[in-house]
Amino acid sequence: MAADPARSHGTTPPRPTGPEKVMATPATDTGTNPTELDQLIHGRVRLGIVSALAVHDRLSFTELKELLETSDGNLSAHARRLEEGEYLVCTKTFEGRVPHTEYRLTDRGRRALTQYLDHMEALIERVRDS
């Protein structure tokens, strides 16, 4: 067994080098701190729901599910969270004997999306300028 040259001379072996850790620096101006992003709409499905409803007056559960390519349970859970945050309104009716669920973005949800997009734009600009 070969002796470790660093140990045999009583010196500390060098630390292994690897990828540098990227430390986030706190933003000094408002709107560019990623930790301040609206977490209610930051996720893929929730942002997809809010974005889809921003360009469509209203969408059915089936239409949203197809647009976002997600499961019934996933869409339902995320839509419920947005509804609890008063970002969207859910209306349930029957067409004959078939239940029909429809979603609409509220003014609060529209403002939250606008703020989210402004925040992301500021964050992207800051990163590109650094």
Summary of the structure (lengths in Angstrom):
residues: 130
radius of gyration: 24.2
end to end distance: 49.9
largest distance: 86.4
contacts: 297
relative contact order: 0.15
helix: 52%
strand: 14%
